[in-house]
């Protein structure tokens, strides 16, 4: 929802909220939600200035009553906003964006959600900074150019694919303004002084959370998955990238990595017991953890408010229960109301994780709200793309068609922006491996409660499974087409009395069902286990886990380089074979004793090679024509088929327009022609000769002073005579004018 509408209601006349983003203000161990609004203020003289308005709020901001103005930060000369990666902390491309806001008086750290909206927000802040040049759309380069203009030492640019922004500014109208408690601006102080020292690079603060350890988006040599997805320009780069993908099997090998996938509907409860029996007991340390929750918070506040304390509680509980034999890095946390998904990897794998993206889709009330729906995290692991989806589908036994529709809506509406914004977004199906987990809510049908319980008591899960709605719908190709689910060898995970292993004894007495499921799609996937965990009794559901060995394509450096070199050589050979090439029968042309109004012609033949080509005589730098006025090429351009030949005439013709300069020596029969081949090289033709001066083209007053024929005079003599006459005529004009006076 666009929360800038709520902010706009709090603003005074002349103020406009350009864009707003939801963030988290980090102060020590404290985490507080803040709504950041970029406000534009129009000045009386017609200019405009900007400020960041920071709001506190208790829920998703719908109206002005939902927010309270906390601070105003003018976008002034001492303002900086830069992305930071706290020292010693590893970070992955696609994680939440951490930014540091600094002024002379403030130093604030915010976590902003990864995605196109945050990127747009940061770009708008960059544009709001004084001195921003619209002709330089890249905020990083604009930042550097601003420093060059002020002759200060530029800071090291802090670049991030999500935002690409380090922002600074100039003086602002908002330096004089502070909130009056009603969201309005009151003039309270004089304009602050510029403090350029605040623009210098500063050391970022460290962070104590031990699980945030995934490396920055720096490209490592071995991270070929990232290299292949870098934005490229030009046809050649596109061809290289395409052929690398086609030949992927030549330079990669399959390596198995262990994935733990877990799902748990916690029924709005806080963690009351250790999660190790579910997450780490009796298994080898996984390489990757994918942990999903549903119904994290069932309160009405959780539906409307952005924050819930349950998120931090369950995050901490999971982090403390990961396998003790390995150190893990949190890659991403994504939540939609009560649906949360966590992704961890072993620390040594962090460098090979790239292109992390996270999105949410609500399918609940009105088909859009987040009480039901799905969240997903996609990422590149070495050279394999993986998408993990956690969903909570519609409830009640008879609503299987609604569940089917929820699944289809999640598939169609879940879209991830690519690194290259010119490419279309990725959908769930566009990944090599898809892991789908969650409370899918499919029930047991056509059996009464007692019959279901009896089959469970007899451990006749195969018979019971025949009545499972998900099995029926998959067989009918209504949902999860192409997905696989392991054999259900554990009893249904829903519904129990909280705190026990007893079936539901409430008034509704719901029938047991396998609501909590894990499915997968892709190649090189082996399921090692699929089980429920009866030891956990916090919820009316039991958690479910599955351990997979997933074959991931890993780049072998030597083979990659060899393949790349082969592709480049092949392209070079192809390009060279397709470059137009011609042969010229003659390249030097000499026209001896050129006379006035006498056409002289020299011919040469242009013979084409094996590639069709288009040729043309082109202008030399700073010249209006491809040749001098007395010269002409016929034809001056044309097209040649393979092995075709064409005769071209070079014509020299001196008329009254060109004769004067040639007679006086100001010009010579000398020129260079440039014959250009489209997509090919240039050929240079030399034209030389001599001109025989005559009375034609020589001014009559000059002829009157000549005692000998023009043809008998040297060019030096003619040149001196012309200079003398020019000076004489000039003096004569001056005398004539003085006599008139």
C-alpha positions, 0 to 999 in steps of 0.5 A: 500500500502507498503510505505516502497518502497518509503522510500527505494528510499531515503536511502543510500547504506547499508541501508534497510527499514524493515517496515513502518507505517503511524502515526499521530504525536501529539504535543499539539493540533497539529496533523501531519501525519508522516511516520515511517520507521524502517531502518537497517544499516549494519556496516563494521565489519558485524554487524547491527544497527537500527534507526527510520526515521520520514518522512513528506509527502503530500500524500500516499507515492508511490515514494521517491519524496513523502516523506521528511526526518524530523528526525532520531531516533537511536534505542540506549540504551536511546531509549524507545517506549512504549504504553501509556494510558494518565491519566484519559482517558478511552481506549478500546481494538482495539482503535488506538495505542498511543505510546510514543517515548523517547530518551535523546533529544526527547519526541514524542507521536504518534497515530498508526492505530489499526491492524496487520500491526502496531503490526508487526511494533512494534514487528520489533522495539522490535527485533531491540533493542540491547539485543533482544533474538529471543528465547523469542518472547514475547517482554514484557518478553524480556523487563523485562529480559533486566532489570534483566541483567542490575540489574536495577529496571524493569518498570511496563510492559505496555501491549496491545493486539494489540502490547504487546510492551514496547521497550528499546535499547542500543547504536547505530551507528545512534547516530552519524548521522543526516539527510542532507536534502536529506534522506541521513546520515551525520556524525555530532557528536560523540556517545552519552552517555548511559542514563539508567535513561531514561529507568525508568517508567515515568508518561504519559501525559494527553489528553484534548479531552473530547470524548476519554474516553473509558477504557483500555483493563483491564479485569473486573469481569463482562466482561465475553465477554472478558473472553470468548475470552481470549486465552486459552491453552490445551484441557480442557480450550477449552472444558470449553470455548465451553460449556460456549458458549453452556450454554450461555442462562443459565447465561445471560439475554437479556437487551435492549440498544438503538442504534442510527444509522445515515448516511449522504452523505455530498458532500464534504462540511464542517459542516455549521450547527448544527447536533442536529436536526439529532443526538439528537433532539426528542429522548432519549439519546441513549446508542450507536451512530453509525454515518457514512459519505460519500463523506467527501472530494471530492478533488483530494488531498483527494483521494491521500493524507492520511490526510483531514481537513474534518475528524476533522471538522465533528468529532468535529461537531458530538461530539458537537451534541450528546445528551446533557443528557448523556456523551459519549466516542468515541470508534473508528473512521475509514475512507477510503478516504471520507467514515468515521464511528464513534462509541460512547457509553455512558461512563457507558457502556465503561467497557463492550466494548471489542474486537474492530476491524476496517477494510476498503475495497476499491471497486472504481477505478480498484475495489480496490481504496477508492473512493467507498467501505466500512468501518466497526467497530466490537466490543463485547458489553457484550456477544453480537458481533456487526458489523457496516458497512458504505458503499458507493456503485457505482453510476448511475441508470444503475449500479445496478449490479456494486452496487451488486458486491460492496456489495459482495466484501465488505462482502468477503474482510472485515475480522477482526483479532481475539484476538487469532491469531491462529483463522481464521479472522472474517467476517461480517456475523460472528456477532450476530448483523449487522447494515449496513448504507450508501449511497447505491446509489440504484435508482428509475427505470422505472419511469420518473423524473416527475412521481417520483416527482408527487408520492412524492408530493402525498406522495404515497411512497408505490407505489414509493417504488415498483420501488426501485432498492434495494427492487427489488435486495433484493427480487431477493436475489442478495444482503443483503440476510437475512437483514431487512429494515424498512418501507420508510415513508419519501421522497427520500433523493437525490438529492437536490440543496445544501442549499435548499429543492428543487429537483435538478435543474442542467442540469442533473436534476437527479431523486429523489431516496432513496440512503441513507439507513439503514438495519439490521440483527440479533435477538432481534432487534426492529426498533423504528424510520426510518426517514430523516432530512429535516432541514439540507441543507448543502449537496445535500443529506439529512441525515437519522437516525434509532433508534433501541432497540437491545437486548444484552446478559448480564452476571449475575454473580451468574449464571455464576459462578454456570454454570462454577462450574457445567462445571468444576465438570462435566469435573472433573468427566469425567476425573476421570472416564476416568483415567486408573487405575489398581490393583496389586496383589503384590508390595513388592518382596523379593529374599532370598539367591540369588546364582550365575547363578541361576535364581530366579522368582517372579510373580504378576498380574496386573488387569485393570479397566474400561478404556483401558490402556497402561503400561510400566516400566519407568526409574527413574531420572538420570538412563539409565534403568528402573532396575538394571542389575541383574533384569528384568521384563517380559513383561516390557510394554503392553496394557490391555483392560477393566477388562483384567489381565496380569501376570508379572514376575520379574527375578533376575539373577546374572552373572559374570558381576554383581557378583563382585559388589554384592560379594564385597558389592558395590551393593545389591539386592535392587531396586525400579521399576516404573510402569507407566500408560499412562494418569494415575498414577505411581505404585512403586514396591519394590525389596529386597533380599540378595546375597550369595557370592561365588568364582564365580565372585571373582578375583583369586588374591583375592581368593589366599589370603583367608584362608576360603571359600568365603561363610564363610566370612562376606561382611566386611572382603571381602571388607577390603581384596579387599581394601588391595589388591588394595593398595598393587598392586598399590605400587608394580606397583610403585616399578616395574616402579622405578626399570626399571628407 
